[in-house]
Amino acid sequence: MYFADEGLLYNPRLRRAYRIEGGIPVMLVERAESVPEPEHERLMARAREGAATMSGAGGGGRYPVTARAGIGVAADDGRSTPA
């Protein structure tokens, strides 16, 4: 999940956050931040409200975040379905 306004990439499955510094994501394992439960819930709530975007590995498109599963993936017909 990409939170542009917070300069943050977030992996909800691993509960790891990566900061974006100078427009460049810092994806180093040793710099990743563990996200505690309250922060995870805050980020997930913001994502459900539309504050986060996802880019898919296959098409680079943007996928909405769903309330049920967290991350949506593209369906064959272009719709978004829960992962």
MODELLER restraints for C-alpha pairs under 7 A, 6 or more apart:
rsr = mdl.restraints
at = mdl.atoms
rsr.add(forms.Gaussian(group=physical.xy_distance, feature=features.Distance(at['CA:1:A'], at['CA:9:A']), mean=5.57, stdev=0.5))
rsr.add(forms.Gaussian(group=physical.xy_distance, feature=features.Distance(at['CA:1:A'], at['CA:10:A']), mean=5.02, stdev=0.5))
rsr.add(forms.Gaussian(group=physical.xy_distance, feature=features.Distance(at['CA:1:A'], at['CA:11:A']), mean=6.39, stdev=0.5))
rsr.add(forms.Gaussian(group=physical.xy_distance, feature=features.Distance(at['CA:1:A'], at['CA:52:A']), mean=5.67, stdev=0.5))
rsr.add(forms.Gaussian(group=physical.xy_distance, feature=features.Distance(at['CA:1:A'], at['CA:53:A']), mean=5.67, stdev=0.5))
rsr.add(forms.Gaussian(group=physical.xy_distance, feature=features.Distance(at['CA:1:A'], at['CA:54:A']), mean=5.17, stdev=0.5))
rsr.add(forms.Gaussian(group=physical.xy_distance, feature=features.Distance(at['CA:2:A'], at['CA:8:A']), mean=5.99, stdev=0.5))
rsr.add(forms.Gaussian(group=physical.xy_distance, feature=features.Distance(at['CA:2:A'], at['CA:9:A']), mean=4.64, stdev=0.5))
rsr.add(forms.Gaussian(group=physical.xy_distance, feature=features.Distance(at['CA:2:A'], at['CA:10:A']), mean=6.45, stdev=0.5))
rsr.add(forms.Gaussian(group=physical.xy_distance, feature=features.Distance(at['CA:2:A'], at['CA:52:A']), mean=5.17, stdev=0.5))
rsr.add(forms.Gaussian(group=physical.xy_distance, feature=features.Distance(at['CA:2:A'], at['CA:53:A']), mean=5.22, stdev=0.5))
rsr.add(forms.Gaussian(group=physical.xy_distance, feature=features.Distance(at['CA:2:A'], at['CA:54:A']), mean=6.20, stdev=0.5))
rsr.add(forms.Gaussian(group=physical.xy_distance, feature=features.Distance(at['CA:3:A'], at['CA:9:A']), mean=6.27, stdev=0.5))
rsr.add(forms.Gaussian(group=physical.xy_distance, feature=features.Distance(at['CA:3:A'], at['CA:51:A']), mean=6.32, stdev=0.5))
rsr.add(forms.Gaussian(group=physical.xy_distance, feature=features.Distance(at['CA:3:A'], at['CA:52:A']), mean=4.86, stdev=0.5))
rsr.add(forms.Gaussian(group=physical.xy_distance, feature=features.Distance(at['CA:3:A'], at['CA:53:A']), mean=6.96, stdev=0.5))
rsr.add(forms.Gaussian(group=physical.xy_distance, feature=features.Distance(at['CA:7:A'], at['CA:19:A']), mean=5.96, stdev=0.5))
rsr.add(forms.Gaussian(group=physical.xy_distance, feature=features.Distance(at['CA:7:A'], at['CA:20:A']), mean=5.01, stdev=0.5))
rsr.add(forms.Gaussian(group=physical.xy_distance, feature=features.Distance(at['CA:8:A'], at['CA:17:A']), mean=6.68, stdev=0.5))
rsr.add(forms.Gaussian(group=physical.xy_distance, feature=features.Distance(at['CA:8:A'], at['CA:18:A']), mean=5.77, stdev=0.5))
rsr.add(forms.Gaussian(group=physical.xy_distance, feature=features.Distance(at['CA:8:A'], at['CA:19:A']), mean=4.76, stdev=0.5))
rsr.add(forms.Gaussian(group=physical.xy_distance, feature=features.Distance(at['CA:8:A'], at['CA:20:A']), mean=5.72, stdev=0.5))
rsr.add(forms.Gaussian(group=physical.xy_distance, feature=features.Distance(at['CA:9:A'], at['CA:17:A']), mean=5.75, stdev=0.5))
rsr.add(forms.Gaussian(group=physical.xy_distance, feature=features.Distance(at['CA:9:A'], at['CA:18:A']), mean=5.08, stdev=0.5))
rsr.add(forms.Gaussian(group=physical.xy_distance, feature=features.Distance(at['CA:9:A'], at['CA:19:A']), mean=6.39, stdev=0.5))
rsr.add(forms.Gaussian(group=physical.xy_distance, feature=features.Distance(at['CA:10:A'], at['CA:16:A']), mean=5.97, stdev=0.5))
rsr.add(forms.Gaussian(group=physical.xy_distance, feature=features.Distance(at['CA:10:A'], at['CA:17:A']), mean=4.48, stdev=0.5))
rsr.add(forms.Gaussian(group=physical.xy_distance, feature=features.Distance(at['CA:10:A'], at['CA:18:A']), mean=6.31, stdev=0.5))
rsr.add(forms.Gaussian(group=physical.xy_distance, feature=features.Distance(at['CA:11:A'], at['CA:17:A']), mean=6.36, stdev=0.5))
rsr.add(forms.Gaussian(group=physical.xy_distance, feature=features.Distance(at['CA:15:A'], at['CA:34:A']), mean=6.11, stdev=0.5))
rsr.add(forms.Gaussian(group=physical.xy_distance, feature=features.Distance(at['CA:15:A'], at['CA:35:A']), mean=5.28, stdev=0.5))
rsr.add(forms.Gaussian(group=physical.xy_distance, feature=features.Distance(at['CA:15:A'], at['CA:40:A']), mean=6.94, stdev=0.5))
rsr.add(forms.Gaussian(group=physical.xy_distance, feature=features.Distance(at['CA:16:A'], at['CA:32:A']), mean=6.06, stdev=0.5))
rsr.add(forms.Gaussian(group=physical.xy_distance, feature=features.Distance(at['CA:16:A'], at['CA:33:A']), mean=5.44, stdev=0.5))
rsr.add(forms.Gaussian(group=physical.xy_distance, feature=features.Distance(at['CA:16:A'], at['CA:34:A']), mean=4.87, stdev=0.5))
rsr.add(forms.Gaussian(group=physical.xy_distance, feature=features.Distance(at['CA:16:A'], at['CA:35:A']), mean=5.72, stdev=0.5))
rsr.add(forms.Gaussian(group=physical.xy_distance, feature=features.Distance(at['CA:17:A'], at['CA:32:A']), mean=5.63, stdev=0.5))
rsr.add(forms.Gaussian(group=physical.xy_distance, feature=features.Distance(at['CA:17:A'], at['CA:33:A']), mean=5.01, stdev=0.5))
rsr.add(forms.Gaussian(group=physical.xy_distance, feature=features.Distance(at['CA:17:A'], at['CA:34:A']), mean=6.54, stdev=0.5))
rsr.add(forms.Gaussian(group=physical.xy_distance, feature=features.Distance(at['CA:17:A'], at['CA:35:A']), mean=6.67, stdev=0.5))
rsr.add(forms.Gaussian(group=physical.xy_distance, feature=features.Distance(at['CA:18:A'], at['CA:25:A']), mean=6.75, stdev=0.5))
rsr.add(forms.Gaussian(group=physical.xy_distance, feature=features.Distance(at['CA:18:A'], at['CA:26:A']), mean=6.00, stdev=0.5))
rsr.add(forms.Gaussian(group=physical.xy_distance, feature=features.Distance(at['CA:18:A'], at['CA:27:A']), mean=6.07, stdev=0.5))
rsr.add(forms.Gaussian(group=physical.xy_distance, feature=features.Distance(at['CA:18:A'], at['CA:32:A']), mean=5.15, stdev=0.5))
rsr.add(forms.Gaussian(group=physical.xy_distance, feature=features.Distance(at['CA:18:A'], at['CA:33:A']), mean=6.49, stdev=0.5))
rsr.add(forms.Gaussian(group=physical.xy_distance, feature=features.Distance(at['CA:19:A'], at['CA:25:A']), mean=5.99, stdev=0.5))
rsr.add(forms.Gaussian(group=physical.xy_distance, feature=features.Distance(at['CA:19:A'], at['CA:26:A']), mean=5.79, stdev=0.5))
rsr.add(forms.Gaussian(group=physical.xy_distance, feature=features.Distance(at['CA:20:A'], at['CA:26:A']), mean=5.85, stdev=0.5))
rsr.add(forms.Gaussian(group=physical.xy_distance, feature=features.Distance(at['CA:47:A'], at['CA:65:A']), mean=5.91, stdev=0.5))
rsr.add(forms.Gaussian(group=physical.xy_distance, feature=features.Distance(at['CA:48:A'], at['CA:65:A']), mean=5.69, stdev=0.5))
rsr.add(forms.Gaussian(group=physical.xy_distance, feature=features.Distance(at['CA:48:A'], at['CA:66:A']), mean=6.01, stdev=0.5))
rsr.add(forms.Gaussian(group=physical.xy_distance, feature=features.Distance(at['CA:48:A'], at['CA:67:A']), mean=5.65, stdev=0.5))
rsr.add(forms.Gaussian(group=physical.xy_distance, feature=features.Distance(at['CA:53:A'], at['CA:62:A']), mean=6.01, stdev=0.5))
rsr.add(forms.Gaussian(group=physical.xy_distance, feature=features.Distance(at['CA:53:A'], at['CA:63:A']), mean=6.26, stdev=0.5))
rsr.add(forms.Gaussian(group=physical.xy_distance, feature=features.Distance(at['CA:53:A'], at['CA:64:A']), mean=6.31, stdev=0.5))
rsr.add(forms.Gaussian(group=physical.xy_distance, feature=features.Distance(at['CA:54:A'], at['CA:62:A']), mean=5.23, stdev=0.5))
rsr.add(forms.Gaussian(group=physical.xy_distance, feature=features.Distance(at['CA:54:A'], at['CA:63:A']), mean=5.19, stdev=0.5))
rsr.add(forms.Gaussian(group=physical.xy_distance, feature=features.Distance(at['CA:54:A'], at['CA:64:A']), mean=6.91, stdev=0.5))
rsr.add(forms.Gaussian(group=physical.xy_distance, feature=features.Distance(at['CA:55:A'], at['CA:61:A']), mean=5.21, stdev=0.5))
rsr.add(forms.Gaussian(group=physical.xy_distance, feature=features.Distance(at['CA:55:A'], at['CA:62:A']), mean=4.95, stdev=0.5))
rsr.add(forms.Gaussian(group=physical.xy_distance, feature=features.Distance(at['CA:55:A'], at['CA:63:A']), mean=6.47, stdev=0.5))
rsr.add(forms.Gaussian(group=physical.xy_distance, feature=features.Distance(at['CA:56:A'], at['CA:62:A']), mean=6.94, stdev=0.5))
rsr.add(forms.Gaussian(group=physical.xy_distance, feature=features.Distance(at['CA:63:A'], at['CA:72:A']), mean=5.85, stdev=0.5))
rsr.add(forms.Gaussian(group=physical.xy_distance, feature=features.Distance(at['CA:63:A'], at['CA:73:A']), mean=6.44, stdev=0.5))
rsr.add(forms.Gaussian(group=physical.xy_distance, feature=features.Distance(at['CA:63:A'], at['CA:80:A']), mean=6.70, stdev=0.5))
rsr.add(forms.Gaussian(group=physical.xy_distance, feature=features.Distance(at['CA:64:A'], at['CA:72:A']), mean=5.79, stdev=0.5))
rsr.add(forms.Gaussian(group=physical.xy_distance, feature=features.Distance(at['CA:65:A'], at['CA:71:A']), mean=4.70, stdev=0.5))
rsr.add(forms.Gaussian(group=physical.xy_distance, feature=features.Distance(at['CA:65:A'], at['CA:72:A']), mean=5.41, stdev=0.5))
rsr.add(forms.Gaussian(group=physical.xy_distance, feature=features.Distance(at['CA:66:A'], at['CA:72:A']), mean=5.95, stdev=0.5))
rsr.add(forms.Gaussian(group=physical.xy_distance, feature=features.Distance(at['CA:66:A'], at['CA:82:A']), mean=6.37, stdev=0.5))
rsr.add(forms.Gaussian(group=physical.xy_distance, feature=features.Distance(at['CA:69:A'], at['CA:82:A']), mean=5.65, stdev=0.5))
rsr.add(forms.Gaussian(group=physical.xy_distance, feature=features.Distance(at['CA:69:A'], at['CA:83:A']), mean=6.16, stdev=0.5))
rsr.add(forms.Gaussian(group=physical.xy_distance, feature=features.Distance(at['CA:71:A'], at['CA:82:A']), mean=6.27, stdev=0.5))
rsr.add(forms.Gaussian(group=physical.xy_distance, feature=features.Distance(at['CA:71:A'], at['CA:83:A']), mean=5.90, stdev=0.5))
rsr.add(forms.Gaussian(group=physical.xy_distance, feature=features.Distance(at['CA:72:A'], at['CA:80:A']), mean=5.77, stdev=0.5))
rsr.add(forms.Gaussian(group=physical.xy_distance, feature=features.Distance(at['CA:72:A'], at['CA:81:A']), mean=5.31, stdev=0.5))
rsr.add(forms.Gaussian(group=physical.xy_distance, feature=features.Distance(at['CA:72:A'], at['CA:82:A']), mean=4.40, stdev=0.5))
rsr.add(forms.Gaussian(group=physical.xy_distance, feature=features.Distance(at['CA:72:A'], at['CA:83:A']), mean=5.28, stdev=0.5))
rsr.add(forms.Gaussian(group=physical.xy_distance, feature=features.Distance(at['CA:73:A'], at['CA:80:A']), mean=5.54, stdev=0.5))
rsr.add(forms.Gaussian(group=physical.xy_distance, feature=features.Distance(at['CA:73:A'], at['CA:81:A']), mean=5.47, stdev=0.5))
rsr.add(forms.Gaussian(group=physical.xy_distance, feature=features.Distance(at['CA:73:A'], at['CA:82:A']), mean=6.09, stdev=0.5))
rsr.add(forms.Gaussian(group=physical.xy_distance, feature=features.Distance(at['CA:73:A'], at['CA:83:A']), mean=5.66, stdev=0.5))
rsr.add(forms.Gaussian(group=physical.xy_distance, feature=features.Distance(at['CA:74:A'], at['CA:80:A']), mean=4.63, stdev=0.5))
rsr.add(forms.Gaussian(group=physical.xy_distance, feature=features.Distance(at['CA:74:A'], at['CA:81:A']), mean=6.16, stdev=0.5))
rsr.add(forms.Gaussian(group=physical.xy_distance, feature=features.Distance(at['CA:75:A'], at['CA:81:A']), mean=5.97, stdev=0.5))
